[in-house]
Amino acid sequence: MNHAMMTRDHDSEQLLLSHLELCYSVALALTRNVNLALALTKDTLLWAWQRNDGSWDEDIMKKSLLRELRDRYLRDYQLAGGRGAAGEQRLPKVEE
C-alpha cells in the first residue's frame, strides 16, 4: 500500500471517528436505551467504514451517517415488532 493511500485511509477513519459522539447522541435520543444506541451506532459506523472510498468530505460523511442512522432505526429498531437488532426489548413505538 502506498503512502498516499495509507494517508487517505487514516484521514477517512479520523473523519468517521470524529462523528462517533454525534451518532451515539442521536441514536440514544431515538432509542432511549444505552445498549440499543451502542448497537445502532456501531452498525451505522461499520456501514460507513465499509462504503467510504476516501472521497467523502465532512459534509457528505455527516449527512450520510445521519441518514443511515435514521433509516436503520426506522427499519431495524422501531419497526422490528418491539425488538431491536440486538434482540432486546424496546420501548413501544410512539404514534404521531
Residue pairs with C-beta under 8 A, 6 or more apart in sequence:
8 54
9 54
11 54
12 52
12 54
12 56
13 49
15 56
15 58
15 61
16 45
16 48
16 49
16 52
16 61
16 65
19 45
19 61
19 62
19 65
20 41
20 45
22 62
22 65
22 66
23 41
23 44
23 45
23 65
23 66
23 69
24 37
24 38
24 41
26 66
26 69
26 70
27 36
27 37
27 38
27 40
27 41
27 44
27 69
27 73
28 34
28 37
30 37
30 40
30 69
30 70
30 73
30 77
30 78
31 37
31 40
31 73
31 77
31 84
31 90
31 91
32 91
33 84
33 88
33 90
33 91
35 86
35 88
36 77
36 84
36 86
36 88
36 90
39 84
39 85
39 86
40 69
40 72
40 73
40 76
40 77
40 84
40 85
41 69
43 72
43 76
43 85
44 65
44 68
44 69
44 72
45 65
47 68
47 72
48 61
48 64
48 65
48 68
52 61
56 64
76 84
76 85
77 84
77 85
77 90
78 90
78 93
79 93
80 90
82 89
82 90
82 92
83 89
83 90
84 90
